[in-house]
Amino acid sequence: MEFRTPLLLLALPLLLLALWYAHHRRKEPSFGFSSLAVLGAIGATWKTKFGFLPLALRMLAVALLCVALAGPRKVLEESRVETEGIDIVLALDISGSMATEDFKSEGRRANRFEVIKKVVDEFIDRRKDDRLALVAFAGRAYTVCPLSIDHDWLRENLQRMRLGLIEDGTAIGSGIASSLSRFKDSKARSKIIILLTDGINNAGNIEPLTAARTAAAMGIKVYTIGAGTKGLAPFPVQDMFGHVFYQNVQSDLDEDTLQEIARLTHAQYFRASDIQALRDIYKTIDHLEKSKIEQKGYRQYRELFGLFAVAALALLAFELFLTNTLFLRIP
């Protein structure tokens, strides 16, 4: 058992001492007799023997009430989950070019980002024993979710991701750097980044190859995925009247840089031109090595305030009953 505010317990001795002093300081009721000799043969009665009981009950009630106010609580067993897995950061490009509709999903044309979210969601569902994190990047990078085995929470945040959340651009180097920072406290033997983009690095202050060399020095593999078809692809454009039409745009994927990032970190580069290729790429990650990790859960408590408070009130009620019945004093 522990207390939420244990400093309140320091007041307990002072309260009990003040209560005892106040009780013994008051003037006891008495009768005047010319001689006490006649009372000598009576002896002590049970009332005089147990005359301390009301005071003792009151002091015990005050002690229990003070304990209740200190917030007693029982610590339930801390949840710990030990799994066989690896630490994986999923770095996703959410730049404007990801709205290009050159993928198909369920027989209809779909933009790159919506298809990628669907495949990544499937990947997260399969990696039940791994800790995963989400990093998004466009003109800059930010962490969507830190490393966690709470995959439901991870997938919820994945579905909340939208194009246009941050300024446009493609900061691949920043995306890698932000992903690396997620491994600061990781103890897993195998750490990887799966970086997906459809463009070239044109934003951020960190060069992609500089970030890749840092990853290699940390022993972290960076698997790179280039998304999108080669050549021209339909991109939605809105005119001044709110009508949407499509323009064919040229893919500007920098495959050379992505291949070099993968080479420097002893990983692989993949090209995903359709949804099935993308699924196959993520499935290859299932064959990576595994290592034991331990995830601590939240500590749960059982609050005991009510138990001590009820006990204190019951003792006070009993003390008042005794004081006004069996130990009633006149005057």
Buried (B, 14 or more C-beta within 10 A) or exposed (E): EEBEEEEBBEEBEEBBEEBEEEEEEEEEEEEEEEEEEEEEEEEEEEEEEEEEBBBEBBBBBBBBBBBBBBBBBEEEEEEEEEBEBBBBBBBBBBBBBBBBBBBEBEEEEBBBBBBBBBBBBBBBEEBEBBBBBBBBBBBBBBBBBBBBBEBEEBBEEBEEBEBEEBEBBBBBBBBBBBBBEBBEEBEBEBBBBBBBBBBBBBBBEBBBBEBBBBBBEEEBBBBBBBBBBEEEBBBEEEEEEEEEEEEEBEBEBBBEBBBBBBBBBEBBBBBBBBBEBBBEBBEEBEEBEBBEBEBEEEEEBEEBBEBBBEBBBEBBEBBEEBBEEEBEEEE
